[in-house]
Amino acid sequence: MSIRRVLAAPGFIVAVLASSVAHAAAVPVRFPEGVVHGFLTLATPAGKILADGDSIQFARGDRVTSRLVFRFRDGSLQDETTVFLQRDRFELLTDHMIQKGPSFPHPIEITIDRPAGHVTVRTTGKDGREETIDRRMELPADLANGLVPTLLKNLPAGAGKTSAPYLAATPKPSIVTLALSRDGGDTISVGSSRRKAQRWVVHVELSGIKGVLAKLLGKQPPDTHIWILGGDAPTFLRSESPAWFGGPMWVIRLSAPAWPEASSADSR
């Protein structure tokens, strides 16, 4: 699957200050993405389920379209579609993310056209008035929006700390640096078997005076944690990240279809 975001998680990763820290080289493609339809849940750290999600992905040649959508039980919606190239390296083309509804006190829509260097941010204030920011920016090809879990899956087993640029909208768009580092592992259960999951930390780096001010003012964005199961076919397992800057932590994890306990044939 930005967690924009995830990831948001994913896409859910949001920062308020730009960073001038240089980032590492783009992540090489070790495991090409293909056709996927996965099921997810979004919950509070206490386990209360807030939304059900779908991760839908398909490839046409070296062009991949990935959509992550969460439908909240209070009627809210988070919907992110990322289009990228996977040649020798991953290269972002476009990213479009919507957050709206009661779960989001500050509804927002972000559109990134990376090749054109065009960013549009639409927000709605408490008074219901909409504000639009339309900006031309120099956007690096390895921008990580919508791609953080994919990048983590493709880092070599012995890879240490690396970094990637990320466009944050708060609501004014700016480029920040995400530091990606290993943070040990956790044992999980799959049926009666045990597996080892790699835990990653995604940290927003703020350098110089901006970093000092962020710490003094308590505005350093909290870290995001993402769990990846490695091996010959790495996969995303779970993430813990802030819903938005200053917002609550949300947990995204894999889900599975639920089947009736007894079939109609059994009941007969």
KEMIFI-710183 format. One record per residue: residue in three letters; x, y, z of N, C-alpha, C in turn. Coordinates in steps of 0.02 Angstrom, whole numbers, plus 32768, in hexadecimal, padded with zeros to 4 digits. Example, Ala and Ser with C-alpha at 12.3 -4.5 7.8 and 13.67 -1.06 7.14 Angstrom:
ALA, 8294, 7EE4, 8186, 8267, 7F1F, 8186, 8294, 7F5B, 8186
SER, 8282, 7F90, 8162, 82AC, 7FCB, 8165, 8285, 8002, 818A
END
This chain:
MET, 8029, 7FC4, 8000, 8000, 8000, 8000, 802A, 803E, 8000
SER, 8038, 8149, 80B6, 8045, 8162, 80A9, 8044, 8156, 80CB
ILE, 801E, 811F, 80D4, 8011, 8127, 8100, 8014, 813C, 80F4
ARG, 8007, 81B2, 80D3, 800F, 81C7, 80B0, 800B, 81BE, 80EC
ARG, 8024, 81EB, 80B0, 8002, 81F4, 80D5, 802E, 8200, 8103
VAL, 7FE8, 8158, 80DE, 7FF9, 814C, 8108, 8009, 8178, 8107
LEU, 800A, 815E, 811A, 8016, 8162, 811A, 801D, 819C, 8118
ALA, 7FFF, 81B1, 810C, 7FF0, 81C7, 8116, 7FFB, 81D0, 8124
ALA, 7FE6, 8173, 8126, 7FE6, 816E, 813D, 7FEE, 818B, 813B
PRO, 7FF7, 8186, 8127, 8008, 8188, 8111, 8004, 81B4, 80F2
GLY, 7FFF, 8195, 80D9, 7FF1, 81CA, 80D3, 7FD9, 81F9, 8109
PHE, 7FDE, 81FC, 8134, 7FCC, 8224, 816E, 8007, 824C, 8189
ILE, 8041, 8248, 8168, 807B, 826C, 8183, 8075, 82B5, 816F
VAL, 8070, 82E2, 819F, 8068, 8329, 8191, 8099, 8351, 81BC
ALA, 80B8, 8383, 819E, 80E6, 83AD, 81C3, 80D6, 83F5, 81B6
VAL, 80F2, 8422, 81DE, 80E1, 8469, 81D6, 811C, 8494, 81C2
LEU, 8158, 8479, 81C1, 8192, 84A1, 81B1, 81BB, 8480, 817B
ALA, 81D9, 84A8, 814F, 8202, 848C, 8119, 8248, 847C, 8134
SER, 826A, 844D, 8114, 82AD, 843A, 8128, 82DC, 8440, 80ED
SER, 831A, 8452, 80FA, 834B, 8457, 80C4, 837B, 841B, 80C4
VAL, 836C, 83E8, 80ED, 8398, 83AE, 80F0, 8399, 8389, 80AE
ALA, 83D5, 8377, 8095, 83DA, 8352, 8057, 83C0, 830B, 8062
HIS, 839F, 82EE, 8030, 8384, 82AB, 8037, 83AE, 8279, 8010
ALA, 83A5, 8239, 8022, 83CC, 8204, 8002, 83B4, 81F9, 7FBB
ALA, 83DA, 81D0, 7F96, 83C7, 81C0, 7F51, 8385, 819C, 7F51
ALA, 8361, 81A0, 7F19, 831F, 8180, 7F13, 8326, 8135, 7F20
VAL, 82F1, 8118, 7F3C, 82F2, 80D1, 7F4E, 82EC, 80A7, 7F0E
PRO, 831A, 8076, 7F05, 8316, 804C, 7EC9, 82DB, 801B, 7ECD
VAL, 82C2, 8008, 7E93, 828A, 7FD9, 7E8F, 82A5, 7F92, 7E96
ARG, 8299, 7F72, 7ECE, 82AD, 7F2C, 7ED9, 8271, 7EFD, 7ED2
PHE, 8236, 7F15, 7EE4, 81F9, 7EED, 7EE1, 81C4, 7F15, 7EBC
PRO, 81BE, 7F0C, 7E7A, 818D, 7F32, 7E53, 8146, 7F27, 7E6C
GLU, 8120, 7F5D, 7E6E, 80DB, 7F5A, 7E83, 80AF, 7F3F, 7E4B
GLY, 8077, 7F1E, 7E5E, 8049, 7F02, 7E2C, 8001, 7F0B, 7E41
VAL, 7FD9, 7ED8, 7E32, 7F91, 7EDB, 7E42, 7F86, 7EC8, 7E8B
VAL, 7F63, 7EF3, 7EAF, 7F56, 7EE7, 7EF6, 7F10, 7F00, 7F07
HIS, 7EEC, 7EDB, 7F30, 7EB0, 7EF4, 7F51, 7EB1, 7EDA, 7F98
GLY, 7EC5, 7F05, 7FC6, 7EC9, 7EF3, 800C, 7E95, 7F17, 8034
PHE, 7E88, 7EFD, 8071, 7E56, 7F19, 809E, 7E78, 7F31, 80DD
LEU, 7E62, 7F6A, 80F6, 7E82, 7F8A, 812F, 7E4E, 7FA3, 8160
THR, 7E63, 7FAE, 819E, 7E3A, 7FD1, 81CF, 7E63, 800B, 81EA
LEU, 7E41, 8040, 81FE, 7E5F, 807A, 821E, 7E3F, 8080, 8263
ALA, 7E69, 8083, 8296, 7E4F, 8082, 82DB, 7E76, 80B1, 8308
THR, 7E5C, 80BB, 8344, 7E81, 80DF, 8377, 7EB4, 80B0, 8396
PRO, 7EE6, 80CA, 83B9, 7F16, 809D, 83DB, 7EF5, 806D, 840C
ALA, 7EBA, 8080, 8426, 7E96, 8054, 8454, 7E70, 801D, 8430
GLY, 7E6D, 8020, 83ED, 7E4E, 7FEB, 83C7, 7E09, 7FFA, 83AD
LYS, 7DEF, 8036, 83B9, 7DAD, 8048, 839F, 7DB1, 8054, 8354
ILE, 7D8C, 802D, 832D, 7D90, 8034, 82E4, 7D69, 8072, 82CE
LEU, 7D8B, 809C, 82A6, 7D6D, 80DA, 828D, 7D59, 80D5, 8244
ALA, 7D7F, 80AC, 821E, 7D73, 80AA, 81D6, 7D89, 8067, 81B9
ASP, 7D6A, 8054, 8182, 7D7E, 801A, 815C, 7D9D, 8032, 811A
GLY, 7DD1, 800F, 8104, 7DF5, 8027, 80CA, 7E03, 7FF3, 8095
ASP, 7E12, 800D, 8059, 7E27, 7FE4, 8020, 7E68, 8000, 8005
SER, 7E97, 7FD3, 7FF6, 7ED4, 7FE4, 7FD3, 7ED1, 7FC2, 7F8F
ILE, 7EC9, 7FEB, 7F5B, 7EBF, 7FD1, 7F17, 7EF7, 7FEA, 7EEB
GLN, 7F16, 7FBB, 7EC7, 7F50, 7FCE, 7E9F, 7F53, 7FA4, 7E5F
PHE, 7F69, 7FC4, 7E28, 7F73, 7FA0, 7DEA, 7FAC, 7FC1, 7DC4
ALA, 7FCB, 7F9B, 7D97, 8004, 7FB4, 7D70, 7FF5, 7FAD, 7D26
ARG, 800B, 7FDE, 7D00, 8009, 7FDD, 7CB7, 8050, 7FEB, 7C9F
GLY, 8075, 7FB6, 7C8E, 80BB, 7FC0, 7C7F, 80E0, 7FD4, 7CBE
ASP, 8106, 800A, 7CBA, 812B, 8020, 7CF5, 8107, 8058, 7D1A
ARG, 80C7, 8063, 7D09, 809E, 8096, 7D29, 806D, 8075, 7D59
VAL, 806E, 808B, 7D98, 8045, 806C, 7DCC, 8014, 80A0, 7DE8
THR, 7FD5, 808A, 7DEF, 7FA2, 80B4, 7E10, 7F8E, 8092, 7E50
SER, 7F93, 80B6, 7E87, 7F83, 809B, 7EC9, 7F51, 80C7, 7EEC
ARG, 7F1A, 80A9, 7F04, 7EE7, 80D0, 7F27, 7EDD, 80B3, 7F6D
LEU, 7EDD, 80DF, 7F9F, 7ED1, 80CD, 7FE4, 7E95, 80F6, 7FFD
VAL, 7E5E, 80D5, 800C, 7E22, 80F9, 8020, 7E07, 80DD, 8062
PHE, 7DF5, 810A, 8090, 7DD7, 80F8, 80CF, 7D93, 8119, 80D5
ARG, 7D61, 80F0, 80E1, 7D1C, 8109, 80EC, 7D0D, 8103, 8137
PHE, 7D04, 813D, 8156, 7CFC, 813F, 819E, 7CB3, 8131, 81B1
ARG, 7CAC, 8118, 81EC, 7C69, 8105, 8204, 7C3F, 8142, 8216
ASP, 7C60, 817D, 821B, 7C3A, 81BB, 8226, 7C2C, 81DF, 81E4
GLY, 7C3B, 81BE, 81AB, 7C2F, 81DC, 816A, 7C6A, 8201, 814C
SER, 7CA2, 8206, 8170, 7CDD, 8228, 8156, 7CFF, 81FD, 8120
LEU, 7D2C, 821D, 80FC, 7D4F, 81FC, 80C5, 7D97, 8213, 80C2
GLN, 7DC4, 81E3, 80BB, 7E08, 81F2, 80A7, 7E17, 81C8, 8069
ASP, 7E2C, 81E9, 8034, 7E34, 81C8, 7FF3, 7E73, 81E3, 7FD2
GLU, 7EA4, 81B7, 7FC6, 7EE2, 81CD, 7FA7, 7EF2, 81A0, 7F6C
THR, 7F00, 81BE, 7F32, 7F14, 819A, 7EF6, 7F59, 81B2, 7EE1
THR, 7F87, 8183, 7EDB, 7FCC, 8191, 7ECA, 7FDE, 816E, 7E89
VAL, 7FFC, 8192, 7E5B, 8013, 8175, 7E1C, 805F, 817F, 7E19
PHE, 8083, 8148, 7E0B, 80CC, 814C, 7E0A, 80E9, 811D, 7DD7
LEU, 8128, 8129, 7DC6, 814E, 80FE, 7D98, 817D, 80D2, 7DC1
GLN, 8185, 8094, 7DAA, 81B6, 8068, 7DCA, 81E4, 804D, 7D93
ARG, 821A, 8071, 7D88, 824D, 805C, 7D59, 8288, 8043, 7D83
ASP, 82C1, 8063, 7D7C, 82F8, 8053, 7DAA, 82E9, 806E, 7DF0
ARG, 82C8, 80A7, 7DF2, 82B6, 80C9, 7E31, 826C, 80D9, 7E30
PHE, 8251, 80E5, 7E6B, 820B, 80FB, 7E6F, 8207, 8146, 7E60
GLU, 81D7, 8159, 7E38, 81D0, 819F, 7E24, 8187, 81B3, 7E28
LEU, 8177, 81E2, 7E55, 8132, 81F9, 7E5D, 811C, 8222, 7E21
LEU, 80DF, 8215, 7E09, 80C1, 823D, 7DD4, 808C, 826C, 7DF3
THR, 8059, 824F, 7E11, 8024, 8278, 7E2F, 800D, 8259, 7E71
ASP, 7FF3, 8284, 7E9C, 7FD5, 826D, 7EDB, 7F9A, 829B, 7EEA
HIS, 7F61, 827C, 7EF9, 7F24, 82A2, 7F07, 7F06, 8286, 7F47
MET, 7F00, 82B0, 7F7A, 7EE7, 829A, 7FBB, 7EAE, 82C7, 7FD3
ILE, 7E79, 82A7, 7FED, 7E3F, 82CA, 8008, 7E33, 82B3, 804F
GLN, 7E28, 82E1, 807C, 7E11, 82D3, 80C0, 7DD5, 8300, 80CD
LYS, 7D9C, 82E2, 80DD, 7D61, 830B, 80EA, 7D31, 82E5, 8118
GLY, 7D06, 830A, 813A, 7CD5, 82EC, 8167, 7CE3, 82FC, 81AF
PRO, 7CB7, 82E5, 81DD, 7CBD, 82F6, 8224, 7CFF, 82E2, 8245
SER, 7D20, 82AE, 822C, 7D5F, 8298, 824A, 7D98, 82C8, 823B
PHE, 7D8E, 82F6, 820C, 7DC3, 8324, 81F8, 7DAD, 836C, 8205
PRO, 7DC6, 838A, 823B, 7DB2, 83CF, 824C, 7DC8, 8401, 8217
HIS, 7DFA, 83EF, 81EF, 7E12, 841C, 81BA, 7E12, 83F5, 8178
PRO, 7DD8, 83F1, 8156, 7DD5, 83CC, 8116, 7E08, 83E9, 80E5
ILE, 7E26, 83BB, 80BE, 7E5B, 83D1, 8090, 7E5B, 83A4, 8053
GLU, 7E6F, 83C2, 801A, 7E79, 839D, 7FDC, 7EBC, 83B4, 7FBF
ILE, 7EE9, 8385, 7FB3, 7F2C, 8394, 7F9A, 7F36, 8371, 7F57
THR, 7F4B, 8396, 7F24, 7F5A, 837A, 7EE3, 7FA2, 838B, 7ED2
ILE, 7FCB, 8358, 7EC3, 8011, 8361, 7EB0, 801A, 8346, 7E6A
ASP, 8030, 8371, 7E3D, 8045, 835C, 7DF9, 8090, 8366, 7DF8
ARG, 80B5, 8331, 7E07, 80FD, 8338, 7E10, 8122, 834C, 7DD0
PRO, 8116, 832D, 7D96, 813A, 8342, 7D5A, 812E, 838B, 7D47
ALA, 80F1, 83A3, 7D53, 80E0, 83E8, 7D42, 80F5, 8419, 7D78
GLY, 8109, 83FF, 7DB3, 811B, 842B, 7DEA, 80E0, 8454, 7E02
HIS, 80A6, 8434, 7E05, 8068, 8458, 7E15, 8048, 843A, 7E53
VAL, 8039, 8463, 7E85, 8019, 844D, 7EC3, 7FDC, 8478, 7ED1
THR, 7FA5, 8457, 7EDF, 7F67, 847A, 7EF2, 7F4F, 8460, 7F35
VAL, 7F40, 848E, 7F63, 7F27, 847C, 7FA5, 7EE6, 84A1, 7FB1
ARG, 7EB1, 847C, 7FBF, 7E70, 8499, 7FCF, 7E5D, 8487, 8016
THR, 7E4F, 84B9, 803E, 7E3C, 84AE, 8084, 7DFB, 84D2, 8092
THR, 7DD9, 84BA, 80C7, 7D9B, 84D9, 80DD, 7DA2, 84ED, 8126
GLY, 7D97, 852C, 8135, 7D9D, 8546, 8179, 7D60, 8537, 81A3
LYS, 7D64, 854A, 81E3, 7D2C, 853F, 8210, 7CEE, 8566, 81FB
ASP, 7CFA, 859D, 81D7, 7CC1, 85C5, 81C0, 7CA3, 85AB, 8180
GLY, 7CBE, 8572, 8167, 7CA3, 8554, 812A, 7CBF, 8571, 80EA
ARG, 7CE9, 85A3, 80F0, 7D06, 85C2, 80B4, 7D3F, 8598, 8099
GLU, 7D42, 8591, 8058, 7D76, 8569, 8038, 7DB0, 8596, 8022
GLU, 7DED, 857F, 802E, 7E28, 85A3, 8019, 7E50, 8575, 7FEB
THR, 7E68, 8591, 7FB3, 7E8F, 856A, 7F83, 7ED4, 8589, 7F7A
ILE, 7F07, 855F, 7F7F, 7F4C, 8574, 7F72, 7F63, 854E, 7F34
ASP, 7F78, 8572, 7F02, 7F8F, 8555, 7EC3, 7FD7, 856C, 7EB9
ARG, 8006, 853C, 7EBA, 804C, 854F, 7EBA, 8075, 8526, 7E8A
ARG, 80A4, 8547, 7E6A, 80D7, 8526, 7E41, 8114, 851B, 7E6D
MET, 812E, 84DC, 7E6E, 8166, 84CB, 7E98, 8195, 849C, 7E73
GLU, 81D4, 849D, 7E85, 8203, 846C, 7E6B, 81FD, 842E, 7E97
LEU, 81E3, 83F9, 7E7B, 81D5, 83BC, 7EA1, 8204, 8384, 7E8B
PRO, 8228, 8366, 7EBA, 8257, 8330, 7EA8, 8232, 82F1, 7E91
ALA, 8252, 82CC, 7E64, 8233, 8290, 7E48, 8226, 825A, 7E7C
ASP, 824E, 825A, 7EB2, 8247, 8227, 7EE6, 821B, 823F, 7F21
LEU, 81EE, 826D, 7F13, 81C0, 8283, 7F46, 819B, 8246, 7F62
ALA, 8193, 8243, 7FA4, 817B, 8205, 7FC4, 8130, 8205, 7FD2
ASN, 810C, 8238, 7FBE, 80C4, 8239, 7FCC, 80A1, 81FB, 7FAF
GLY, 807C, 81D8, 7FDA, 8058, 819C, 7FC5, 8083, 815F, 7FBB
LEU, 80C5, 8164, 7FCA, 80F3, 812F, 7FB9, 811C, 8114, 7FF4
VAL, 8113, 812E, 8030, 8140, 811C, 8067, 8142, 80D1, 8074
PRO, 8109, 80AE, 807D, 810D, 8065, 8088, 812F, 8040, 804D
THR, 8122, 8057, 8010, 8141, 8038, 7FD5, 818D, 8040, 7FD8
LEU, 81A4, 807B, 7FEC, 81EC, 8086, 7FF1, 820B, 8059, 8027
LEU, 81E9, 8052, 805F, 8203, 8029, 8095, 8208, 7FE0, 8080
LYS, 81D8, 7FC8, 805A, 81DA, 7F82, 8042, 8216, 7F76, 8015
ASN, 822F, 7FA9, 7FF4, 8264, 7FA1, 7FC2, 82A9, 7FB1, 7FDC
LEU, 82AF, 7FC8, 801A, 82F1, 7FD5, 8036, 8313, 7F92, 8045
PRO, 8354, 7F8C, 8036, 8378, 7F4D, 8043, 8376, 7F3A, 808D
ALA, 837D, 7EFA, 809A, 8378, 7EE0, 80DF, 83AA, 7F02, 810E
GLY, 83E5, 7F12, 80F5, 8417, 7F31, 811F, 8418, 7F7D, 811D
ALA, 83E7, 7F9A, 80FD, 83E6, 7FE3, 80F6, 83DF, 8005, 813A
GLY, 8405, 8039, 8143, 8400, 8060, 8181, 83CF, 8099, 8178
LYS, 83E0, 80D2, 8192, 83B5, 810D, 818E, 83B9, 812B, 8148
THR, 837F, 8139, 812B, 837D, 815C, 80EB, 834A, 8194, 80F1
SER, 8341, 81BA, 80BC, 8313, 81F3, 80BF, 82F1, 81FD, 807D
ALA, 82BA, 8221, 807E, 8294, 822E, 8041, 8270, 8271, 8048
PRO, 8269, 8296, 8011, 8244, 82D5, 8014, 81F9, 82C8, 8014
TYR, 81D3, 82F4, 8034, 818B, 82EB, 803B, 816B, 8330, 8038
LEU, 8134, 8336, 8012, 8111, 8376, 800F, 80DA, 8377, 8044
ALA, 80E0, 83A6, 8072, 80AE, 83AD, 80A8, 8084, 83EA, 809B
ALA, 8044, 83E5, 80AA, 8016, 841E, 80A0, 7FF6, 842F, 80E3
THR, 7FFF, 846C, 80FA, 7FE9, 847C, 813E, 7FC8, 84C0, 8149
PRO, 7FA1, 84DE, 811B, 7F93, 84C5, 80D9, 7FC6, 84DB, 80A4
LYS, 7FF4, 8509, 80B4, 8024, 851F, 8082, 8055, 84E7, 8073
PRO, 805E, 84D4, 8034, 808A, 849C, 8023, 80D4, 84AD, 802C
SER, 80F9, 847C, 8047, 8141, 8484, 8050, 8160, 843E, 804F
ILE, 81A0, 843B, 803E, 81C4, 83FC, 803B, 81E8, 83F0, 807D
VAL, 81DD, 83B5, 809A, 8200, 83A1, 80D7, 8228, 8362, 80C7
THR, 8252, 834E, 80F6, 8279, 8311, 80EE, 8262, 82DD, 8120
LEU, 8253, 82A1, 8108, 8240, 8269, 8133, 827E, 823E, 813D
ALA, 8290, 8232, 817C, 82C6, 8204, 818D, 82A7, 81C0, 819B
LEU, 82BD, 818D, 8175, 82A2, 814A, 817B, 82D8, 811E, 819C
SER, 82C8, 8101, 81D6, 82FA, 80D9, 81F9, 82DA, 809C, 8219
ARG, 8302, 8067, 821F, 82EB, 802A, 823F, 82E7, 8034, 828A
ASP, 82B7, 8012, 82A9, 82AE, 801A, 82F1, 82A0, 7FD5, 8311
GLY, 82C8, 7FA5, 82FD, 82BF, 7F62, 8319, 8286, 7F3D, 82F7
GLY, 826F, 7F09, 8317, 8239, 7EE1, 82FB, 820A, 7EC7, 8330
ASP, 81D2, 7EAD, 831A, 81A0, 7E92, 8348, 8189, 7E4E, 832D
THR, 817A, 7E21, 835B, 8161, 7DDF, 8348, 8115, 7DE1, 8343
ILE, 80FB, 7DCA, 830B, 80B3, 7DC8, 8301, 809D, 7D80, 82F6
SER, 805C, 7D74, 82FE, 8040, 7D31, 82F2, 8015, 7D31, 82B5
VAL, 801D, 7CFF, 828A, 7FF2, 7CF4, 8251, 7FD8, 7CAD, 8257
GLY, 7F9A, 7CA7, 826F, 7F81, 7C64, 827F, 7FAA, 7C48, 82B8
SER, 7FC6, 7C0D, 82AE, 7FEF, 7BED, 82E3, 8039, 7BFA, 82DA
SER, 804C, 7C20, 82A6, 8093, 7C2E, 829A, 80A6, 7C73, 82B2
ARG, 80E7, 7C7C, 82BF, 8101, 7CBD, 82D5, 812F, 7CD9, 829F
ARG, 812A, 7D1A, 8295, 8153, 7D3C, 8263, 8175, 7D79, 8283
LYS, 81AB, 7D8F, 8264, 81CE, 7DCA, 827D, 81BF, 7E05, 824F
ALA, 81A3, 7E3A, 826A, 8193, 7E76, 8244, 81C7, 7EAD, 8252
GLN, 81DE, 7ECD, 821E, 820D, 7F04, 8226, 81E7, 7F45, 8235
ARG, 81FC, 7F68, 8269, 81DD, 7FA7, 827C, 8208, 7FE1, 8264
TRP, 81E8, 8011, 8240, 820A, 804B, 8226, 81F0, 808A, 8247
VAL, 821B, 80BB, 824E, 8208, 80FD, 8268, 820F, 8130, 822F
VAL, 81DA, 8158, 8226, 81DB, 818E, 81F4, 81DB, 81CF, 821C
HIS, 8212, 81F3, 8218, 821C, 8230, 823F, 8223, 826C, 8212
VAL, 81FE, 82A1, 8221, 8204, 82DF, 81FA, 823F, 8307, 8214
GLU, 8271, 8311, 81E9, 82AD, 8335, 81FE, 82A5, 8380, 81F2
LEU, 82B1, 83A6, 8226, 82AF, 83EF, 8222, 82F4, 8408, 8236
SER, 8316, 8429, 8208, 835B, 843D, 8214, 8361, 8486, 8228
GLY, 839B, 8496, 8242, 83AC, 84DC, 8252, 837C, 84FB, 8283
ILE, 8370, 853B, 827A, 8347, 8561, 82A9, 82FF, 8548, 82AA
LYS, 82E8, 852D, 8271, 82A4, 8513, 826F, 829D, 84D7, 829D
GLY, 82D1, 84AD, 829F, 82CE, 8473, 82CB, 82D0, 8488, 8314
VAL, 82F9, 84B9, 8323, 82FE, 84D2, 8368, 82BB, 84EF, 837F
LEU, 829D, 8518, 8354, 825D, 8537, 8364, 8226, 8502, 836C
ALA, 8227, 84D0, 8341, 81F4, 849B, 8345, 81F7, 8478, 8388
LYS, 8234, 8469, 83A0, 823B, 8448, 83E1, 8226, 8475, 841A
LEU, 823A, 84B5, 8416, 8228, 84E4, 844C, 81DD, 84EF, 8450
LEU, 81BC, 84F1, 8416, 8175, 84FF, 8414, 814A, 84C0, 8416
GLY, 816B, 8487, 841B, 8146, 8448, 841D, 8123, 8438, 83DB
LYS, 8140, 844D, 83A3, 8120, 8443, 8362, 8145, 8410, 8336
GLN, 8171, 83E9, 8354, 8191, 83B3, 832E, 815C, 837E, 8320
PRO, 814F, 836F, 82E0, 811D, 833B, 82D0, 8130, 82F8, 82F0
PRO, 80FF, 82D4, 830C, 810E, 8293, 8329, 8123, 8261, 82F5
ASP, 8149, 8230, 830A, 8161, 81FC, 82DC, 8129, 81CE, 82C6
THR, 8130, 81B3, 828B, 8104, 817F, 8271, 8129, 813C, 8276
HIS, 8106, 8107, 8288, 8123, 80C4, 828B, 80FF, 8097, 8259
ILE, 8127, 8071, 8233, 810C, 8045, 81FF, 812C, 8001, 8206
TRP, 8104, 7FCD, 8202, 811D, 7F88, 8208, 8119, 7F67, 81C3
ILE, 8151, 7F48, 81AF, 8157, 7F26, 816E, 816D, 7EDE, 817A
LEU, 814B, 7EAF, 815A, 8161, 7E6A, 815B, 818F, 7E5F, 811F
GLY, 81CE, 7E4C, 812C, 81FF, 7E45, 80F7, 81FB, 7E03, 80D3
GLY, 8232, 7DF1, 80B3, 8235, 7DB2, 808D, 8233, 7DBE, 8042
ASP, 8221, 7D89, 801E, 821F, 7D8D, 7FD5, 81E4, 7DB6, 7FBB
ALA, 81B3, 7DC0, 7FE5, 8178, 7DE8, 7FD1, 8165, 7E15, 800B
PRO, 818A, 7E4C, 8017, 817C, 7E78, 8050, 8136, 7E95, 804C
THR, 8118, 7E9F, 8086, 80D4, 7EBB, 8088, 80CB, 7EE8, 80C4
PHE, 809F, 7F19, 80BD, 808C, 7F45, 80F4, 8061, 7F20, 8126
LEU, 806C, 7F2C, 8167, 8044, 7F0D, 819B, 801C, 7F3F, 81C4
ARG, 803B, 7F77, 81D7, 801B, 7FA4, 8207, 8040, 7FE7, 8207
SER, 801C, 801B, 8218, 803B, 805C, 8222, 8019, 8080, 825C
GLU, 803F, 80AB, 827D, 8025, 80D7, 82B2, 803D, 811D, 82A1
SER, 800F, 814A, 8293, 8023, 818D, 827D, 7FEE, 81C0, 8292
PRO, 8002, 8200, 8295, 7FD1, 8234, 82A7, 7F9F, 823E, 826E
ALA, 7F61, 824A, 8280, 7F2D, 8255, 824E, 7F3B, 8295, 8226
TRP, 7F54, 82C7, 8247, 7F6A, 8306, 8229, 7F96, 8328, 825D
PHE, 7FB7, 835E, 824B, 7FE4, 837E, 827B, 7FBC, 8395, 82B8
GLY, 7FD0, 837D, 82F2, 7FAD, 838D, 832F, 7F71, 8361, 833D
GLY, 7F62, 8333, 830F, 7F28, 8308, 8317, 7F39, 82C7, 833C
PRO, 7F08, 829C, 8347, 7F12, 825D, 836B, 7F39, 822B, 8340
MET, 7F56, 81F9, 8362, 7F77, 81C3, 833F, 7F42, 8191, 8326
TRP, 7F4C, 817A, 82E9, 7F21, 8148, 82CC, 7F4A, 810A, 82B9
VAL, 7F2B, 80D1, 82BE, 7F4C, 8091, 82AF, 7F2A, 8073, 8271
ILE, 7F53, 8063, 823F, 7F3A, 8041, 8203, 7F58, 7FFB, 8203
ARG, 7F2F, 7FC9, 81F7, 7F47, 7F84, 81F6, 7F20, 7F5C, 81C3
LEU, 7F3C, 7F23, 81B1, 7F1B, 7EF7, 8181, 7EDC, 7EDA, 819F
SER, 7EAC, 7ECE, 8173, 7E6D, 7EAF, 8187, 7E5F, 7E75, 8158
ALA, 7E2B, 7E4F, 8167, 7E19, 7E15, 813D, 7DCD, 7E0F, 813A
PRO, 7DB2, 7DF6, 8103, 7D6A, 7DEC, 80FF, 7D51, 7DBD, 8136
ALA, 7D16, 7DCB, 814F, 7CF7, 7DA1, 8183, 7CC3, 7D74, 8162
TRP, 7CC6, 7D34, 8171, 7C98, 7D03, 8155, 7C65, 7CED, 8189
PRO, 7C28, 7CDD, 8174, 7BF8, 7CC2, 81A4, 7C14, 7C85, 81C6
GLU, 7C05, 7C7D, 8206, 7C20, 7C44, 822B, 7C06, 7C02, 820F
ALA, 7BCA, 7C01, 81F6, 7BAE, 7BC3, 81DA, 7B8E, 7BD3, 8196
SER, 7B9B, 7BA9, 8165, 7B7E, 7BB3, 8123, 7B36, 7B9C, 8124
SER, 7B11, 7BAE, 80EF, 7ACB, 7B99, 80EA, 7AC6, 7B4C, 80E9
ALA, 7AF9, 7B2C, 80CB, 7AF8, 7AE4, 80C7, 7AFF, 7AC5, 810D
ASP, 7B2B, 7AE4, 8136, 7B33, 7ACC, 817A, 7AF3, 7AD3, 81A1
SER, 7AD1, 7B0C, 8198, 7A94, 7B18, 81BE, 7A5D, 7AE6, 81AB
ARG, 7A5E, 7AD2, 8169, 7A2C, 7AA0, 8156, 7A3D, 7A5C, 8173
END
